[in-house]
Amino acid sequence: MAVLGLVIEEPRDASSVAQRLSERFRPARFAPSTAHMTLPRLEAQGFVRRAPVNGSSHQRYEATEEGVERFRSWLRTSPTGPPALREALHARIELSQPGDLEQLIEITDRERRTCEREYAAARGRVEEARQVARLNGSDGDWSALVRDVVMVDEAMIWAYRAARLERLHGRLETLSNRLSECAAEPEAQLAS
């Protein structure tokens, strides 16, 4: 739907749509090929069509009326269930053994630091966009207001992830300490 929405906003060729997808939806980290793979599917479904650009051999994708209707319907409909919670770190922890624990603690701490850097970068992008909007006098137009909401939300997501990873890191360290204590108990009993 993100690809379709971008085509509705501004008809473009696949490469331009791919570039706008990565710029506008930075946190989603779409693969560079996403737009190139999605546009032909949208075309087969009748949601977009190819149109020549000013009589040249270049073609751009533009939304069909059916595509606009489908997008608007999607936009105004609530998801039917909670989003999937899939994260590689969960799988690592779930499938780990006691000997993996120290490495998992290190991985969790590394991911936390990455999230903190992403949070700082997102906050910087928010401030920069706000300054640019003020200088251009566009800080009250719809696209600037919506962009601010999305960018602040991105920053909040990174802050939440960093805090969650900090808590997870602490719980893994507590587990490590408990394992150390359990391993030390038989040794203490043998010594007495």
Summary of the structure (lengths in Angstrom):
residues: 192
radius of gyration: 24.1
end to end distance: 68.3
largest distance: 92.2
contacts: 470
relative contact order: 0.08
helix: 73%
strand: 6%
